[in-house]
Amino acid sequence: IINGPGTCMPIAFWTFVGRMLGICEGKIIFCESFCRVNSLSLTGKLLLKFRMVDLFLVHWQELMNTMKKNYADTEHVKFVLLDSFITHDDDSNQVL
């Protein structure tokens, strides 16, 4: 499991290479940063472009909608929307 910072790219790369060489059978699960609401991070874009990731987790419905529209041709990866731990009360604007 890796997340947003670019420092995870070497880990993803070597896991990907290991899978291609038959050295390891690991799956790469990428969890996009919580602060990415409307667009992907550079790391997320690179992982999708080079087909390194098996499961892509996002926190926001807006980002999920953008991904379905812009990355519809990425059949090699599964996108999952995580349930938010933040809930909103209909009667107020306070975050619980």
URZILIN-V746594 format. One line per field, one symbol per residue. ss: DSSP state (@ for helix, = for strand, . for the rest). phi: phi as a letter, one per 20 degrees, with the letter a starting at -180 (. if undefined). burial: # if it has 9 or more other C-alpha atoms within 8 Angstrom, else .. Layout:
ss = ???
phi = ???
burial = ???
This chain:
ss = .==..@@@@@@@@@@@@@@@@.......===..........@@@@@@@@.....====..@@@@@@@@@@.......====......=......=.
phi = .ccgfffegffffffffgffemfcdfdddddfgfeeddbefgfffffffeledecddcdcfgfffffffecfeeffcddcefffeeddefebdeee
burial = .###...#...##.##.##........######..##..##.###.##...#########..##.##.........#.###......##.......
